[in-house]
Amino acid sequence: MTPRSVQNWIAAYRQAEAEMGCGYLGLLDRASQRGNRSPRVPDASKELLREYLSTHYTAPVAKRAASVYRLYCAEAQAQGIPSVGETHLLSGIGSI
């Protein structure tokens, strides 16, 4: 444990104590505030993906996810829209 870490903890404790009345809150991990949370997929790609999932995957005679993804990629390329990865498609299936 470095002296600088201890200094950071003391500063965080004192700041939380001054702002919130409880210094312990300044020592809690703020993992939820880390990382890049900005969307990386264009809205046009998401909308096209939703359209293809709703028309081809949730139809009464549903196609397989891989074939829906191939159709989506072909249409995205024809429209000049960057397509999302197949794992994004599979996560989108759970949200329909």
Wavefront OBJ file of the C-alpha trace (Angstrom):
o trace
v 0.000 0.000 0.000
v 1.552 3.249 -1.133
v 1.446 6.488 0.865
v -0.374 8.133 -2.032
v -3.216 5.592 -1.779
v -3.628 6.371 1.904
v -3.656 10.096 1.119
v -6.363 9.543 -1.520
v -8.476 7.525 0.935
v -8.160 10.185 3.635
v -9.088 12.924 1.152
v -12.089 10.941 -0.107
v -13.203 10.237 3.468
v -12.965 13.907 4.468
v -14.728 15.127 1.339
v -17.626 12.682 1.817
v -17.847 13.607 5.486
v -18.086 17.291 4.595
v -20.580 16.800 1.747
v -22.765 13.934 3.027
v -22.075 13.761 6.736
v -20.687 10.235 6.502
v -17.047 9.739 5.544
v -17.478 6.005 4.931
v -19.382 6.790 1.722
v -16.219 8.309 0.272
v -14.403 5.000 0.668
v -16.957 2.946 -1.261
v -15.964 1.589 -4.644
v -17.363 3.603 -7.545
v -17.115 0.835 -10.130
v -20.429 1.807 -11.718
v -18.955 5.168 -12.700
v -16.014 3.668 -14.605
v -15.658 3.092 -18.306
v -17.115 4.438 -21.498
v -20.898 4.370 -21.484
v -21.489 6.254 -24.706
v -23.294 4.241 -27.387
v -20.970 2.833 -30.013
v -23.648 1.642 -32.436
v -25.335 4.216 -34.713
v -29.088 4.654 -34.268
v -29.734 3.654 -37.887
v -28.049 0.279 -37.268
v -30.090 -0.320 -34.121
v -33.345 0.563 -35.875
v -32.594 -1.719 -38.820
v -31.677 -4.506 -36.401
v -34.958 -4.060 -34.482
v -36.871 -4.124 -37.764
v -35.220 -7.344 -38.924
v -35.650 -9.031 -35.560
v -39.328 -8.137 -35.372
v -40.150 -9.116 -38.963
v -37.981 -12.222 -39.400
v -37.138 -13.619 -35.970
v -40.413 -13.126 -34.092
v -42.584 -14.140 -37.046
v -44.884 -17.161 -36.656
v -42.484 -19.131 -38.851
v -39.248 -17.795 -37.398
v -35.903 -18.027 -39.120
v -32.742 -18.913 -37.255
v -30.760 -16.099 -35.690
v -27.795 -16.695 -38.012
v -29.908 -16.361 -41.148
v -31.591 -13.207 -39.798
v -28.112 -11.800 -39.109
v -26.999 -12.541 -42.684
v -30.121 -10.808 -44.066
v -29.512 -7.843 -41.763
v -25.852 -7.540 -42.825
v -26.762 -7.625 -46.507
v -29.405 -4.912 -46.048
v -27.091 -2.771 -43.912
v -24.382 -3.007 -46.560
v -26.898 -2.113 -49.289
v -27.982 0.965 -47.328
v -24.399 1.914 -46.447
v -25.009 1.529 -42.710
v -22.345 -0.122 -40.521
v -23.711 -3.400 -39.184
v -23.453 -4.542 -35.593
v -21.706 -7.727 -34.535
v -23.499 -11.027 -34.149
v -23.171 -10.919 -30.361
v -25.064 -7.604 -30.358
v -27.789 -9.302 -32.389
v -28.055 -12.073 -29.833
v -28.311 -9.558 -26.981
v -30.987 -7.727 -28.986
v -33.025 -10.917 -29.204
v -33.509 -10.883 -25.455
v -34.882 -7.337 -25.532
v -37.741 -8.004 -27.976
l 1 2 3 4 5 6 7 8 9 10 11 12 13 14 15 16 17 18 19 20 21 22 23 24 25 26 27 28 29 30 31 32 33 34 35 36 37 38 39 40 41 42 43 44 45 46 47 48 49 50 51 52 53 54 55 56 57 58 59 60 61 62 63 64 65 66 67 68 69 70 71 72 73 74 75 76 77 78 79 80 81 82 83 84 85 86 87 88 89 90 91 92 93 94 95 96
